[in-house]
Amino acid sequence: MDATTLSAGIVPVRHFGRERRYLLLRAYNYWDFPKGLVEEDEQPLHAALRELGEETGLRDAELRWGGQYRETEVYGRGKVARYYVAACERGEVFLPVNAALGRAEHHEFRWLSCAAAAALLVARLQAVLAWADTVSAD
């Protein structure tokens, strides 16, 4: 890869009865999974789990499907986002205040079916969701 900025995130999965749903976060009009920049000397998976906790309050993520991941193509100004899939069956989602911003990073969260989530995501994230839906199929 040429000079890129790596972000890492989690595609949170939770069962509601027999239905698998995925957690999306909204910042303004943009929907995404919890993610953030990988800090210097930080492993991407650690960054992804850290960001999940910081952005949603969820700290009990289960990596049932191992450490496999899917990366987006390069977007923006040399950005790449790497996503892992984790079961997040426990814990209540909340949107904590980011101390640096003085407010929550996101405006809303939703647990959505694959189809409903795909309708809100941009194409590069639809590909991540389709992959995660295949990976997390029981």
C-alpha positions in Angstrom: 0.0 0.0 0.0 1.1 3.5 -0.6 0.9 6.1 2.2 -2.5 5.4 3.9 -4.1 6.1 7.1 -5.5 2.9 8.8 -8.6 2.9 10.8 -9.9 -0.2 12.5 -13.4 -1.0 13.6 -15.9 -3.7 14.7 -19.0 -4.9 12.9 -21.1 -5.6 16.0 -23.6 -8.5 15.7 -26.4 -9.3 18.1 -29.2 -11.8 18.0 -32.7 -10.5 18.5 -34.6 -13.8 18.7 -33.6 -15.6 15.6 -32.7 -12.5 13.7 -29.1 -11.3 13.4 -28.8 -7.5 13.6 -25.8 -5.2 13.1 -25.0 -2.0 15.0 -24.7 1.2 13.0 -23.7 4.6 14.3 -24.8 7.9 12.6 -22.6 11.0 12.6 -24.6 13.7 10.8 -26.0 12.0 7.7 -23.3 9.3 7.5 -23.8 5.7 8.9 -20.8 3.5 9.8 -19.7 0.8 12.2 -17.8 1.8 15.3 -14.2 2.6 14.2 -11.3 4.9 14.6 -7.6 5.6 13.9 -5.0 3.0 14.8 -2.6 4.7 17.1 1.1 4.5 16.8 2.4 1.1 18.0 -1.2 -0.2 18.4 -2.4 -3.4 16.9 -5.4 -2.9 14.6 -7.6 -5.4 16.5 -6.8 -3.7 19.8 -7.7 -0.4 18.2 -11.0 -1.8 16.9 -12.0 -3.1 20.3 -10.9 0.1 22.0 -13.0 2.2 19.5 -16.0 -0.1 20.1 -15.9 0.7 23.8 -15.2 4.4 23.4 -18.0 5.0 20.9 -20.7 2.6 22.2 -19.9 1.6 25.7 -19.8 -2.0 24.6 -16.9 -3.8 26.2 -17.9 -7.4 26.1 -17.2 -8.2 22.4 -16.7 -11.9 21.5 -14.5 -12.6 18.6 -16.3 -15.9 17.7 -15.1 -15.8 14.2 -11.4 -15.2 15.0 -9.3 -12.3 13.8 -10.3 -12.4 10.2 -11.0 -8.9 8.8 -12.1 -7.1 5.7 -10.6 -3.8 4.5 -12.2 -1.1 2.4 -10.6 0.2 -0.7 -8.7 3.5 -0.3 -11.1 6.4 0.1 -11.0 10.0 1.1 -7.4 11.2 1.4 -5.6 7.9 1.6 -7.8 6.2 4.2 -8.4 2.5 4.6 -10.7 1.0 7.2 -10.2 -2.5 8.5 -13.2 -4.2 10.1 -13.5 -7.3 12.3 -16.7 -9.1 13.2 -17.7 -9.5 16.9 -20.7 -10.8 18.7 -21.9 -8.2 21.2 -24.8 -10.1 22.8 -24.5 -8.3 26.2 -24.5 -4.7 27.3 -26.5 -1.6 26.6 -25.3 0.8 23.8 -24.9 4.4 24.8 -23.1 7.2 23.1 -20.5 8.6 25.5 -19.2 12.1 25.4 -15.8 12.3 23.7 -13.6 14.5 26.0 -11.8 16.1 23.1 -15.0 17.0 21.3 -17.1 17.9 24.4 -19.9 15.8 22.9 -20.7 12.4 21.7 -19.0 11.5 18.3 -22.3 10.1 17.0 -25.9 11.3 17.0 -27.8 8.0 16.8 -27.4 4.2 16.9 -29.5 1.4 15.5 -29.4 -2.4 15.6 -30.6 -3.3 12.1 -31.1 -6.3 9.9 -28.6 -6.8 7.1 -31.0 -5.4 4.5 -32.0 -2.4 6.6 -28.3 -1.7 7.4 -27.2 -2.0 3.8 -29.8 0.6 2.7 -28.1 3.2 5.0 -24.4 2.4 4.1 -22.2 3.6 1.3 -21.0 1.0 -1.2 -17.6 0.4 0.4 -19.4 -0.4 3.7 -22.1 -2.5 2.0 -19.3 -4.8 0.9 -18.0 -5.0 4.5 -21.6 -5.8 5.8 -22.1 -8.5 3.1 -18.8 -10.1 4.2 -19.7 -9.8 7.9 -23.2 -11.4 7.2 -21.5 -14.4 5.6 -18.9 -14.7 8.3 -21.4 -14.5 11.2 -23.9 -16.9 9.8 -24.5 -19.7 12.3 
